[in-house]
Amino acid sequence: MSYQPVFAQFWEKVKESIQNGTYAKLTLAKTIGDTELKNIYVRPVLNDDIFSLSITARYKTEEAESFHTIDETFIILAPYMNNPFLTALLFTTENDITFKLNKKRVGSIVEQAPTFKNAADVIIEMKAKGII
């Protein structure tokens, strides 16, 4: 069974957390072996009241940042699952949601108690401005 449908369900939770104003951050982690790419961080950004997501790819020797819509971000991140990342962690104020791939590359979603008490500053600002 492919993990992509489970990752799509996980991404729906990402979109819901942004719409609900509970999103804190998203991290792709736990690589397969020693890879050049170490982590990918996704944070919300407001430029002139236009919402986008900042994707920061952290490599061994450098970082690269780019800005995208929610749907573009999904298209960019999906290929990184299973190559090289096995885990995507969504931190919200309600709970931490983890997408994991096991050794057989079967995807699962696990929810735990929240790590963050507050949403990302940009999400709080968007709530205050009535954008979400």
N, C-alpha and C positions, 0 to 999 in steps of 0.2 A: 504494500500500500504506500502511496506517495504521501509525503509530509506536507505538500503544498496546500491542500484544503485546510489542514489544521493551522498552518501559518496564516492563511487568509482569515480564519476565524479570529486568530490572535490580532491581526491587523484591524479587524472590526472593533475589538476592544480598545485599541490605540485611538481610533477615530472617535469612539464613544467618550473616552476619557478627555479628549480635547473639547468635544462639544459640551460635556458636562462640567468642564472647568476643573477637573481633578488631576490632569496630567502633570507629572513632575519631570520625568525624563525617561529616555529609552536607551538601552545599551545592548549592543551585540558583543558577546564575549565567548570565552572558552573555545579556543581554536584547536584545530586538529594538528598536532605536531608543532614544530617551531616555524612560524610563518612570519613573513615580512609585515603583514597587517596584524596589529595586536588587538584593537578595539574599534568600534564605530559608535559614536554618541549622537543622539538625535535630540535637539532642543528646539523649542518654539522661539520664533523671532517675529517682531513687529517692525516693519519699515514703512513709515508714513501710513500707519494704521492698516497695512496690508500684511496678513498673516502668512508666514511660511515656516518651513522647518529647516534648521541648520543641521547638516550632516557633517560631522567631524570624523575623518578617518585617521586614526593614530597608527603610524608605522613605527618601526624600530628607530628611525633617525629623523622623521619629520611628521607633520600633520598637514592634512588638506581639508579645507572647509568649502562646502557648497550649499546653496539655498534652493529649496524645491517646495512644490505643493505637496499636500498629503498623498495624493494618488501617485505623483512622480516618485515620492520617497519610497512607497511600497515597491514600485517597479525597480528602483535602484537597489534596495536592500534584499529583496527576495533571492537573487542569485548568490548572495553571500552566505545564506543559510546552507549548511552542509559543505560549504567550500569558501572559507575555512571555519565558519562559526557553527557551534552546536547549540548555542543558547541565545535567546533574546529576552531581555528583562525590561518589562514596563513597570515603572514606578508611578503609582497614583496615590492620592490622599486616602482612597478607600481600601486599596490592597495592592500588593505586588503581584504581577501576573508574569509568569515565566513560561516561555515556549522552549521546549527541550527536544533534542533529537537523541534517541538512544543508540546503542551500538548497531542496531539493525536499521537505523535511520528512520524510525517511526516517530512521528511528532506527537507531543502531548502538551497540554496546558495545565499549569499548576498555579493555584492562587494561595497567597500567604498574607499575613498581617502586614499593614503598610510600614515602609521604612520612613517615608516622608510625611510630616504633619501638614505641610503647606504645598500647594500647587506651585509650579514654576512662576517666577515673577511676571513673565509675559502673559501667562494665562490669567493671573490675578488682574493685571492691567486691562486685559481684554474684557473681563467681567465688569470692571469699573466703567469702561467706555461703552458697554452694551454691545460689544461685537459678538459675544457668545451668550 
